[in-house]
Amino acid sequence: NTQPSLSDVFPSSTLDKEREQELLLVAIERALNDFRRMRKKFDSEINKDALAIFDLFTHLLNDPMLRGDLKKQIEKGDRADW
């Protein structure tokens, strides 16, 4: 059982860009909630440097430039899950 090579994998596209934008926002919100929940859960269990990874991912998901780039890709026809 082998994996396809990257050159054999083609981008997925969509015609429903509005729905893909909604899916993207839902996915980002779910991920943010997961990171917040995990950070709170591990707050007293691991050191502050290790906890910083949760803050980093939260910061990245809230970054307007990253969100803008993702939205532009959807406007070009890419799917949110690609």
Secondary structure, DSSP 4 states (H G I P E B T S, - for coil): --PPPGGG----B-S-HHHHHHHHHHHHHHHHHHHHHHHHHHTTTS-HHHHHHHHHHHHHHH-HHHHHHHHHHHHTTB-TT-
